[in-house]
Amino acid sequence: LASSGYTPSDGRVVVPMVRLGTYFAGAMPNEGALDPEWQGKLEATIKAFADQGVYVLLDIHQDAMASTNGGAGLPWWMTAYMQSTAGQVPGCWLSCCKKDSYITTPEHPLRTVIPDALLKPLEQLGITIPTVQIVNSTNPWLAYSVGGDAGNPRSMNVGNINMRANNNDAAWQMSTLLMTPQVQNVAWRFYRAHKYRRDKAAIFDHYMTFVRYLLTLWERYSNVVALELLNEPPFAGLPHISRAKTSRTDLFDFYAAVLGELDADPTPTRAPIVIEDIGGTSLSPALAAIAQIVGIDDISNTALAKLKEWSAKDQLIYEFHWYASSLTQATLQQYFRGAQFLVGLIGNVPIYLGEFWTSTAEESAYWLAAASDLGCNAVTYWQYVNTTFTMTDGWFIYPEGVPSGFTDFSSASEVDWEVWDTYEKTVANGTYWGAYICGAGGGHMGVLSDLKQVNLSVSDETAVQYRSPPLFSGSGHGGSGHGGSDEASSER
């Protein structure tokens, strides 16, 4: 960073920062207890960054909610609990039943779930709805499923070959997993768990244990900047349009419940909290269109009041993501103006561009500087990877003879079965080291050294007027995605 000589146009001091992903599933592999080994590795990583003068923003990361859905985030035992109580969901007496899917098993196959009422409007808009791909049709959802006695469910996202056909890069850009009943149901119930005694004890309270532990790291390590409560919270509730309409209301009520729990603690929380809108304001074209058709409800007054309280304490940060060209035509200026509108509702808090992706380190450096000059208080790109160490473009290392793009398949004829067998053995014995799922590639090195002065103004375009907090088009991870750490320039 120092070698670049970069200084923001307004003279702010620039410091290096990483947005470090932390997975609830890794922290609490068994219900109720944090894993000391996992905690030790996280804290060693924070210390290593401190030794290099790098600040850390802790990110409670998720993609598609859980391994049992093909993604990552929540522990598998939590989604298994949701499935076991599918017919007894608190606050849902008429529309919930045992047949509802929260996990993927032979009895609950992966599929997309778009209600008929939305299909024709989407077709008229030219929106393609992705379909679930199956490359091995012999009991396709048995391997690594809950109760299937065919592998650890925590590894279903990497060890089930059909999951890999639906969480590889091409499928991730289509948001295939995000349109399944498993993800829609899990997200909807997770956001609302704080409201009901049984779900609060089985879901929300365990999440709060994880949150409180991460907040102690802010107290103990001077390079920890803040805690992000949930990466790219999914649009939720489909196929029930009434549930989908309240996605944003439920999400921000969830945030307010977290903040309320922290307010009730005997020792006040001093760390700043980072929040995102639905999808990080980064929805796929299909989900963005659905949100517009359905008509998303606003943030509740109760949630706004709680957010304003934390804003007044200088303990709230608003984060958005921007993935240009491949999944949105909206400019960074437009996204920034939308972020300005929303923070105006919650107390004019700092604005943080948490993710964007380009195909080269030089382009990423340009947009780091551009976002800074635009007015973002902190910026991180997707993603820093030590490619010399991993020999891939993500935080995953594959066995010799297994190429990083070996899961770029959507049909059986495209599968190299010998390579798959070699890889799957490492999943079965627990020796695998990361995986290219949910857009976990696309990493760069040397971005900060390429920083240069730019000139990008929010006034470059005609102002966009918003009547309510906007949801933006564009999504996921434009050709790359999640899995490691983001690297940043952060103004302080």
C-alpha positions in Angstrom: 0.0 0.0 0.0 2.8 2.4 0.9 4.6 1.7 -2.3 1.6 2.9 -4.4 1.8 6.4 -3.1 -2.0 6.6 -3.2 -3.8 9.3 -1.2 -7.6 10.0 -1.5 -8.5 13.3 -3.1 -9.8 14.6 0.3 -6.6 13.8 2.1 -7.9 11.0 4.3 -5.4 8.6 5.7 -5.5 5.1 4.1 -4.8 1.9 6.0 -4.9 -1.7 4.8 -7.9 -3.9 6.0 -9.2 -7.4 5.3 -12.8 -8.5 5.5 -12.2 -11.9 7.1 -14.9 -14.5 6.6 -16.0 -16.4 9.8 -18.4 -19.3 9.5 -20.9 -20.1 12.2 -20.8 -23.8 11.0 -17.0 -23.9 11.7 -17.3 -22.2 15.0 -20.0 -24.4 16.4 -19.8 -27.8 14.7 -21.9 -29.3 17.6 -24.9 -27.7 19.1 -24.2 -25.3 21.9 -20.4 -25.4 22.1 -17.8 -23.2 20.3 -14.9 -25.2 19.0 -11.6 -24.2 20.8 -9.5 -25.3 17.9 -11.4 -23.2 15.4 -11.2 -20.2 17.8 -7.5 -20.7 18.1 -7.0 -20.6 14.3 -9.1 -17.5 13.9 -7.2 -15.6 16.6 -3.9 -16.7 15.2 -5.0 -15.3 11.8 -6.0 -12.0 13.5 -2.6 -11.8 15.2 -0.8 -12.5 11.9 -2.6 -9.6 10.3 -1.8 -7.4 13.3 1.9 -8.3 12.9 1.7 -6.9 9.4 -0.1 -3.8 10.3 -3.4 -4.9 8.7 -6.8 -4.2 10.2 -9.5 -6.9 10.2 -13.3 -6.6 9.8 -14.9 -9.8 11.0 -17.6 -11.0 8.6 -20.2 -13.7 9.6 -20.2 -15.2 6.2 -22.8 -17.3 4.5 -23.8 -18.3 1.0 -27.0 -20.2 0.4 -27.3 -20.5 4.2 -25.9 -24.0 4.9 -23.9 -27.0 3.6 -27.2 -29.0 3.5 -28.4 -26.6 0.8 -25.1 -26.7 -1.2 -23.8 -23.5 0.4 -22.1 -22.6 3.7 -22.9 -20.6 6.8 -25.2 -22.1 9.4 -24.3 -25.4 11.1 -25.9 -28.5 9.6 -27.5 -29.5 12.9 -29.4 -26.2 12.9 -31.0 -26.8 9.5 -31.7 -30.4 10.5 -33.6 -29.0 13.5 -35.6 -26.8 11.2 -36.5 -29.8 9.1 -37.4 -32.0 12.1 -39.9 -29.3 13.2 -41.1 -28.3 9.7 -44.7 -29.1 10.6 -44.5 -27.2 13.9 -43.0 -23.8 12.9 -43.8 -21.2 15.5 -46.0 -18.4 14.1 -46.9 -20.5 11.1 -50.0 -22.5 11.8 -51.7 -22.8 8.3 -49.1 -22.7 5.6 -46.3 -24.8 7.1 -46.2 -28.6 6.9 -43.9 -31.6 7.3 -43.3 -31.7 3.5 -41.6 -28.3 3.5 -37.9 -28.6 2.7 -35.1 -27.1 4.8 -32.4 -29.6 4.0 -31.6 -31.6 0.9 -32.2 -35.4 1.2 -33.8 -38.1 -1.0 -37.1 -37.1 0.6 -36.4 -33.4 0.0 -34.7 -33.1 -3.4 -33.1 -29.9 -4.5 -35.3 -27.9 -6.9 -36.2 -24.3 -7.7 -39.4 -22.9 -6.4 -41.0 -20.0 -8.2 -44.7 -19.6 -7.8 -46.9 -19.8 -10.9 -48.1 -16.3 -10.3 -44.6 -15.0 -10.9 -43.6 -17.2 -13.9 -45.5 -15.3 -16.6 -44.3 -11.8 -15.5 -40.7 -13.1 -15.4 -41.1 -14.6 -18.8 -42.4 -11.3 -20.2 -39.3 -9.6 -18.8 -37.1 -12.1 -20.5 -35.9 -13.5 -17.2 -34.6 -17.1 -17.3 -35.3 -19.2 -14.3 -32.5 -21.6 -13.6 -33.1 -25.3 -13.1 -31.4 -27.7 -10.8 -28.8 -29.9 -12.6 -28.3 -33.6 -11.8 -25.2 -35.3 -13.2 -25.5 -38.6 -11.2 -29.1 -39.7 -11.1 -28.6 -42.7 -8.9 -30.1 -41.6 -5.6 -28.8 -38.1 -6.3 -29.3 -36.5 -2.9 -28.2 -39.3 -0.6 -24.4 -38.6 -0.4 -23.6 -36.5 2.7 -27.3 -35.9 3.5 -28.7 -35.6 7.0 -29.7 -39.1 8.2 -28.3 -40.7 5.0 -25.4 -42.5 6.7 -23.4 -41.6 3.6 -20.9 -39.0 4.8 -20.8 -36.0 7.2 -23.6 -33.5 6.3 -21.3 -30.6 7.0 -19.5 -31.6 3.8 -22.6 -32.1 1.5 -21.8 -28.8 -0.2 -18.4 -30.2 -1.4 -18.8 -34.0 -1.4 -22.2 -34.5 -3.2 -21.4 -34.3 -6.9 -24.9 -33.0 -7.7 -24.5 -30.2 -5.3 -21.3 -29.3 -7.2 -23.2 -29.1 -10.4 -25.4 -26.4 -8.7 -22.9 -24.5 -6.7 -20.1 -24.2 -9.3 -19.4 -20.8 -10.8 -21.9 -20.8 -13.7 -24.7 -22.0 -11.4 -23.8 -19.5 -8.7 -24.1 -16.6 -11.2 -27.6 -17.9 -12.0 -28.5 -17.9 -8.3 -29.8 -21.5 -8.7 -29.4 -22.4 -5.0 -30.9 -19.1 -3.8 -34.2 -20.1 -5.6 -34.6 -23.4 -3.9 -37.2 -24.1 -1.1 -34.3 -25.1 1.2 -32.6 -21.7 1.1 -35.9 -19.8 1.0 -37.3 -21.6 4.0 -34.1 -21.5 6.1 -33.5 -17.8 5.6 -37.2 -17.0 6.3 -37.1 -19.0 9.6 -33.7 -17.8 10.6 -34.7 -14.1 10.4 -37.8 -14.7 12.5 -36.3 -17.1 15.1 -35.8 -14.4 17.7 -39.6 -13.9 18.0 -40.5 -17.4 19.2 -39.4 -19.1 22.4 -38.5 -22.5 20.9 -36.8 -21.3 17.8 -35.0 -18.6 19.8 -33.5 -21.3 22.0 -32.6 -23.6 19.1 -31.5 -21.0 16.5 -31.1 -17.4 17.6 -29.5 -17.9 21.0 -26.8 -20.1 19.5 -26.1 -17.4 16.8 -25.9 -14.8 19.6 -23.3 -17.0 21.4 -21.2 -16.8 18.2 -21.8 -13.0 17.9 -20.8 -12.4 21.5 -17.5 -14.4 21.1 -16.6 -12.4 17.9 -17.3 -9.2 19.8 -14.7 -10.1 22.4 -12.1 -10.1 19.7 -12.7 -6.4 19.1 -12.0 -5.9 22.8 -8.8 -8.1 22.8 -7.2 -7.2 19.4 -6.7 -3.6 18.5 -6.7 -4.3 14.8 -10.2 -5.7 14.8 -12.4 -2.9 13.3 -16.0 -4.1 13.4 -18.4 -7.1 13.2 -20.6 -7.8 10.2 -23.7 -9.7 11.3 -24.5 -11.6 8.0 -23.1 -11.6 4.5 -25.6 -11.0 1.7 -28.7 -12.0 3.6 -30.9 -14.0 1.1 -34.2 -12.9 -0.3 -36.6 -15.3 1.6 -40.0 -16.9 1.8 -40.8 -18.2 -1.6 -43.0 -19.7 -2.9 -45.2 -17.8 -0.4 -45.5 -14.3 -1.8 -46.8 -13.0 1.5 -43.6 -14.2 3.2 -41.4 -12.9 0.4 -42.9 -9.4 0.7 -41.7 -9.2 4.3 -38.1 -10.3 3.6 -36.6 -6.9 4.3 -38.9 -6.2 7.3 -37.9 -9.6 8.8 -34.2 -9.1 8.2 -34.1 -5.6 9.8 -36.2 -6.8 12.7 -33.6 -9.6 13.1 -30.8 -6.9 13.2 -32.8 -5.0 15.8 -33.2 -8.1 17.9 -29.5 -8.7 17.8 -28.8 -5.1 18.9 -31.5 -5.4 21.6 -29.9 -8.5 23.0 -26.5 -6.7 23.1 -28.1 -3.7 24.8 -29.4 -6.0 27.5 -26.0 -7.5 28.3 -24.5 -6.5 31.6 -21.3 -5.3 29.8 -22.0 -2.8 27.0 -20.8 -3.7 23.5 -18.4 -1.1 22.3 -17.6 -2.6 18.8 -19.2 -1.2 15.7 -21.8 -3.4 14.0 -22.0 -3.8 10.2 -25.3 -4.5 8.4 -26.4 -5.2 4.8 -29.7 -5.0 3.0 -31.2 -8.1 1.3 -28.5 -9.7 -0.8 -26.1 -7.0 0.1 -28.3 -5.0 -2.4 -26.8 -7.4 -4.9 -29.6 -9.6 -6.3 -29.6 -11.8 -9.4 -31.7 -10.5 -12.3 -34.3 -13.1 -11.5 -34.5 -12.3 -7.8 -34.3 -8.5 -8.4 -37.3 -8.8 -10.8 -39.2 -11.0 -8.3 -38.6 -8.4 -5.6 -40.0 -5.6 -7.9 -43.0 -7.7 -8.8 -43.8 -8.8 -5.3 -43.2 -5.4 -3.8 -40.9 -5.6 -0.8 -42.2 -4.1 2.5 -40.2 -1.4 4.2 -38.1 -1.5 7.3 -40.3 -1.4 10.5 -40.4 1.7 12.7 -39.2 -0.5 15.6 -36.1 -1.6 13.7 -35.4 1.9 12.4 -35.5 3.2 16.0 -33.0 0.6 17.2 -30.7 1.3 14.3 -30.8 5.0 15.0 -29.9 4.4 18.6 -26.7 2.5 17.5 -26.0 5.1 14.9 -26.1 7.8 17.6 -23.5 5.8 19.5 -21.2 5.7 16.4 -21.5 1.9 16.4 -23.3 1.2 13.1 -21.9 0.8 9.5 -23.9 0.2 6.4 -22.3 -2.2 3.8 -23.3 -2.8 0.1 -21.9 -4.9 -2.7 -21.5 -4.1 -6.3 -20.9 -6.6 -9.1 -20.8 -4.7 -12.4 -21.4 -5.7 -16.1 -22.0 -9.5 -15.8 -24.9 -9.2 -13.4 -25.9 -5.5 -13.2 -25.7 -2.5 -15.5 -26.1 -0.1 -12.6 -23.1 2.1 -12.0 -21.2 2.4 -8.8 -22.5 6.0 -8.5 -26.1 4.7 -8.6 -25.4 2.1 -5.9 -23.6 4.7 -3.8 -26.6 7.0 -4.0 -28.9 4.2 -3.0 -26.7 3.5 0.0 -26.8 7.2 0.9 -30.6 7.1 0.9 -30.7 4.2 3.2 -28.2 5.5 5.7 -30.2 8.7 5.8 -33.0 6.7 7.3 -30.8 5.1 10.0 -28.6 8.0 11.0 -26.1 8.8 8.3 -23.7 6.1 9.3 -20.4 5.3 7.5 -20.8 3.6 4.1 -18.7 0.6 3.3 -18.3 -1.1 -0.2 -17.7 -4.6 1.1 -17.4 -6.5 -2.2 -16.8 -5.9 -5.9 -15.0 -8.0 -8.4 -13.0 -7.4 -11.6 -10.9 -9.8 -13.7 -7.5 -8.1 -13.1 -5.6 -6.7 -10.1 -5.2 -3.4 -12.0 -8.9 -3.0 -12.5 -9.6 -3.8 -8.8 -7.1 -1.2 -7.8 -8.8 1.4 -10.0 -12.2 0.7 -8.4 -10.8 0.7 -4.9 -9.6 4.3 -5.5 -12.7 5.3 -7.3 -15.0 4.1 -4.5 -12.8 5.9 -2.0 -13.0 9.2 -3.9 -16.7 8.7 -4.4 -17.2 8.9 -0.7 -17.1 5.4 0.7 -15.6 5.3 4.1 -14.1 1.9 3.6 -13.7 -0.4 0.5 -12.7 -4.0 0.1 -12.5 -5.9 -3.2 -13.3 -9.5 -3.8 -10.8 -11.0 -3.1 -7.2 -11.2 -1.9 -5.7 -14.7 -2.4 -2.1 -15.8 -2.0 -2.2 -17.6 -5.3 1.4 -18.7 -4.9 0.5 -20.6 -1.8 -2.8 -22.1 -3.0 -1.8 -22.5 -6.7 -5.4 -21.6 -7.5 -7.3 -18.4 -7.7 -9.1 -19.0 -4.4 -8.6 -20.2 -0.8 -8.7 -23.8 -1.8 -6.0 -26.4 -2.6 -6.8 -29.4 -4.7 -4.9 -32.8 -4.7 -2.3 -33.3 -7.4 -4.0 -34.1 -10.7 -7.3 -32.3 -9.8 -7.6 -29.0 -11.7 -9.4 -26.0 -10.0 -12.2 -26.0 -12.6 -12.9 -29.7 -12.5 -16.5 -29.1 -11.3 -17.4 -26.9 -14.3 -20.1 -29.4 -15.3 -23.8 -29.4 -15.8 -24.3 -32.9 -17.3 -22.9 -36.4 -16.7 -21.0 -36.3 -20.0 -18.9 -33.3 -18.8 -17.7 -35.0 -15.6 -14.2 -36.5 -15.4 -15.2 -39.3 -13.1 -11.7 -40.4 -12.3 -10.8 -36.9 -11.2 -14.0 -36.7 -9.2 -13.3 -40.0 -7.4 -9.8 -38.7 -6.5 -11.2 -35.6 -5.0 -14.2 -37.1 -3.3 -11.9 -39.4 -1.3 -10.4 -36.3 0.3 -13.8 -35.1 1.3 -14.7 -38.5 2.8 -11.6 -38.7 4.9 -11.7 -35.0 5.9 -8.4 -34.0 4.3 -9.8 -31.6 1.7 -8.6 -28.0 1.9 -11.4 -25.7 0.8 -13.4 -25.9 -2.4 -14.4 -23.8 -5.4 -18.1 -23.4 -4.5 -20.5 -20.4 -4.5 -18.0 -18.3 -6.5 -15.0 -18.8 -4.3 -12.4 -18.1 -7.0 -11.3 -14.9 -8.9 -8.7 -13.9 -6.4 -5.8 -11.5 -7.0 -2.5 -10.5 -5.4 -0.8 -7.1 -5.5 -3.9 -5.0 -5.8 -3.0 -2.4 -3.2 0.4 -1.7 -4.8 -1.5 -0.8 -8.1 -3.5 2.0 -6.4 -3.5 5.3 -8.4 -5.3 8.6 -8.3 -8.6 8.6 -10.0 -11.4 11.1 -10.4 -14.9 9.8 -10.1 -17.8 12.0 -8.7 -21.2 11.0 -7.5 -22.5 14.0 -9.5 -21.3 12.6 -12.8 -24.8 11.3 -13.5 -28.3 12.6 -13.2 -29.6 12.1 -9.7 -31.8 9.1 -9.1 -34.8 9.7 -6.8 -35.8 7.0 -4.3 -39.2 6.9 -2.5 -38.2 4.0 -0.3 -35.0 2.1 0.5 -33.9 0.7 -2.9 -33.1 -2.8 -3.8 -30.7 -3.0 -6.6 -30.3 -5.2 -9.7 -27.2 -7.2 -10.1 -25.9 -10.0 -8.0 -24.0 -12.5 -6.4 -20.5 -12.7 -7.6 -19.7 -11.6 -11.1 -17.7 -14.6 -12.2 -16.2 -15.1 -8.8 -17.5 -15.0 -5.3 -17.0 -16.1 -1.7 -14.7 -18.2 0.3 -11.7 -16.3 1.6 -10.8 -12.7 2.7 -11.3 -9.4 0.9 -8.5 -6.9 0.9 -9.1 -3.2 1.2 -8.1 0.3 1.4 -9.9 1.8 4.4 -10.1 5.5 5.4 -10.0 6.3 9.0 
